[in-house]
C-alpha cells in the first residue's frame, strides 16, 4: 500500500462540533471526527445533521477523516430563485 492511498467511505453527519468539525457515523457503524475539505469551504457548501457525505481517511489514523462530498438529499438543491444574497466581504 502506497503512502498516498486513501480510504473513501460513506456516512451520515450525526453531530456538529466546534471549529468546523463534524461527527460522522460511517456505514460500517464506526464513528469518526471529520472536517470539511478546502474546496467545500471555498464554495461555501454547508453541511447539516442528517446529510449523507463521502469521507476520505488515511489508513494510519482511522478515527479522523475529511469530508470531500455532500450528497444532495430529497428536496435539496438551490433555494427559491431571486433570494440569493450578494457577496459581502
VENGI-V120487 format. One record per residue. RES is the residue in one letter. SS is DSSP state (hx for helix, st for strand, lp for the rest). OMEGA is omega in radians with two decimals (none if undefined). NEAR is the number of other C-alpha atoms within 12 Angstrom. Layout:
<<RES | SS | OMEGA | NEAR> <RES | SS | OMEGA | NEAR>>
This chain:
<<X | lp | -3.13 | 9> <X | lp | -3.11 | 9> <X | lp | -3.07 | 9> <X | lp | -3.11 | 11> <X | lp | 3.12 | 12> <X | st | 3.04 | 19> <X | st | 3.09 | 23> <X | st | -3.11 | 21> <X | st | 3.09 | 31> <X | st | 3.14 | 30> <X | st | -3.11 | 34> <X | st | 3.11 | 34> <X | st | 3.12 | 34> <X | st | 3.14 | 24> <X | st | 3.04 | 22> <X | st | -3.09 | 22> <X | st | 3.10 | 19> <X | lp | 3.06 | 11> <X | lp | 3.06 | 10> <X | lp | 3.11 | 21> <X | st | -3.09 | 26> <X | st | 2.95 | 33> <X | st | -3.08 | 33> <X | st | 3.04 | 39> <X | st | -3.10 | 29> <X | st | 3.13 | 30> <X | lp | -3.13 | 18> <X | lp | 3.06 | 12> <X | lp | 2.99 | 12> <X | lp | 3.13 | 19> <X | st | -3.14 | 24> <X | st | 3.01 | 32> <X | st | -3.10 | 32> <X | st | 3.07 | 40> <X | st | -3.09 | 34> <X | st | 3.12 | 35> <X | lp | -3.08 | 27> <X | hx | 3.14 | 15> <X | hx | 3.11 | 16> <X | hx | 3.08 | 19> <X | hx | -3.11 | 19> <X | hx | -3.11 | 10> <X | lp | 3.05 | 11> <X | lp | 3.07 | 13> <X | lp | -3.08 | 22> <X | lp | 3.09 | 28> <X | lp | 3.14 | 35> <X | lp | 3.13 | 25> <X | lp | 3.13 | 20> <X | lp | 3.13 | 21> <X | lp | 3.01 | 29> <X | st | -3.08 | 27> <X | st | 3.02 | 38> <X | st | -3.03 | 30> <X | st | 3.01 | 37> <X | st | -3.14 | 31> <X | st | 3.03 | 27> <X | st | 3.14 | 21> <X | lp | -3.11 | 18> <X | lp | 3.13 | 15> <X | lp | -3.05 | 15> <X | lp | 3.11 | 21> <X | lp | -3.11 | 21> <X | st | 3.14 | 27> <X | st | -3.13 | 35> <X | st | 3.12 | 36> <X | st | -3.09 | 40> <X | st | -3.11 | 28> <X | st | 3.06 | 29> <X | st | 3.12 | 30> <X | lp | 3.05 | 24> <X | lp | 3.12 | 18> <X | lp | 3.10 | 15> <X | lp | -3.13 | 10> <X | lp | -3.14 | 9> <X | lp | 3.13 | 15> <X | lp | -3.08 | 13> <X | lp | 3.11 | 14> <X | lp | -3.14 | 10> <X | lp | -3.11 | 10> <X | lp | 3.11 | 8> <X | lp | -3.10 | 8> <X | lp | -3.08 | 8> <X | lp | 3.13 | 9> <X | lp | 3.12 | 9> <X | lp | 3.11 | 7> <X | lp | 3.06 | 7> <X | lp | 3.13 | 4> <X | lp | none | 3>>
